[in-house]
Amino acid sequence: MVGLVNYIRESFEELRDHVKWTPLQELQKMTLVVVVFSVIFALIIWLADTILSEVFKVYFDLL
């Protein structure tokens, strides 16, 4: 049990003293970039799905 407590304490010390955290302003910019590209990618996938659905519908109606 003592080993677990030491592990947790050392982990918090490592996070507090040795990890270089990204500045908040840079983190917000990167998050915005990810959100914008995710929305664009989702719209492209939706458009491709819609077009392919219509193509297959026309194809199977011809059969």
C-alpha positions in Angstrom: 0.0 0.0 0.0 2.9 2.4 0.8 4.3 1.8 -2.7 1.0 2.8 -4.3 0.9 6.0 -2.2 4.5 6.9 -3.2 3.7 6.2 -6.8 0.7 8.6 -6.8 2.7 11.3 -4.9 5.6 11.1 -7.3 3.3 11.2 -10.3 1.7 14.4 -9.1 5.2 15.9 -8.4 6.3 14.9 -11.9 3.2 16.6 -13.4 3.7 19.7 -11.3 7.5 20.2 -11.6 8.7 18.6 -14.8 5.9 18.7 -17.4 5.9 21.7 -19.7 2.2 22.6 -20.2 1.0 24.3 -23.4 0.1 27.9 -22.8 -3.7 28.4 -22.7 -3.8 30.8 -25.7 -1.9 28.3 -27.9 -4.1 25.5 -26.7 -7.3 27.4 -27.6 -5.9 28.1 -31.1 -5.0 24.4 -31.6 -8.4 23.3 -30.3 -10.1 25.7 -32.8 -8.1 24.3 -35.7 -9.1 20.7 -34.7 -12.8 21.6 -34.4 -12.8 23.4 -37.8 -11.1 20.6 -39.6 -13.4 18.0 -37.9 -16.5 19.9 -39.1 -15.0 20.3 -42.6 -14.1 16.6 -42.8 -17.6 15.6 -41.5 -19.3 17.7 -44.2 -17.1 16.1 -46.9 -18.0 12.6 -45.6 -21.7 13.6 -45.5 -21.6 15.0 -49.0 -19.8 11.9 -50.4 -22.3 9.6 -48.6 -25.2 11.6 -50.0 -23.9 11.5 -53.6 -23.0 7.8 -53.4 -26.5 7.0 -52.0 -28.1 8.7 -54.9 -25.8 7.1 -57.4 -26.6 3.6 -56.0 -30.3 4.4 -55.9 -30.3 5.4 -59.6 -28.2 2.3 -60.5 -30.5 -0.1 -58.7 -33.6 1.5 -60.1 -32.3 0.8 -63.6 -31.9 -2.9 -62.8 
